[in-house]
Amino acid sequence: RERREEFAERLFDHAKIGIGAASVAEIDTINILRATFLAMSRAVAALSAVLGETPAWALVDGNQAPKLPCRVQTIVGGVGKSLSIAAASLVATVTRDRLMHALAPRYPGYGWETNVGYPTKIHRDAILSRGITPHHRKRFVHIQRSFDLELASESNTAD
């Protein structure tokens, strides 16, 4: 984590960066892939604002190209093949981790200060005991499984 933070700070100091995100509600409504494309579009718009013009190219890790106001090149396994994609992935990870660390004190017990939202045992147990927060994706398979288990448990004790 410390190395990611260090490299991210270097990127923020020396590169033009545009960050885009999609909300939990958007992810649950339009699905993770479309929300990812929406976040990419927002990142290109943010970068365009920083640059004062639209970038000529966007490199995308994967095999599907979002509709962007510039040319798009997809690269399967792009994090391992493109320094630009690796840098973007690093910035995205650090940005997400910082958001999760900021949320952790508001929602104690979910372990967000260490698991940054990944479904660790502590996180899953907290969902079962405390419920979901507005920051949980209700359509995420681990959330659905947790509630299926909870509902099954309740129906077994009711019998």
C-alpha positions, 0 to 999 in steps of 0.5 A: 500500500505504501509503495502504491501511495508513493508512486501515485503521488509521483504521478499526481505531481508529474502527469496530467490526470483525469479521474472518473467514477460511478456511484453505487446507485449507477453500478446497481442500475446499469451494471458494473461494465456500463458503470465502468465505461461511464467512469472512463467517459468521466475520466476523459472529460476530467482529463480534457478539462485539465489539458484544455483539449480532448486527448487523441487516444485512450488505452483501455484494459480489456477487450471492449471499447467504451464510446469516448470522444477520442480514439480507443485502443483496447489491450487485453491484459493491459496493466502488464503491457502498457505503462499508461494503463498500469499508471491509470490502474494505480491511480484508480486503486489509490483513489478507491482506497483513499475513499474507503479509508475516509468512509471507515470511521463513519462505518466502523466494524466493516474493516474498510481501513484494511480491506478497502471493501473487499469481501473478507471474513470481517467484512462479510460478518459485518454485513450480516451483523450490521447490514449494508450501508449506502456504500454497498452495491446491493447487486454485488454477488457477495451482498446477495449471498449474505442476504440469502444466508441471512434469510435462510437462517431466519426461515430455519429459526422460524420453523 
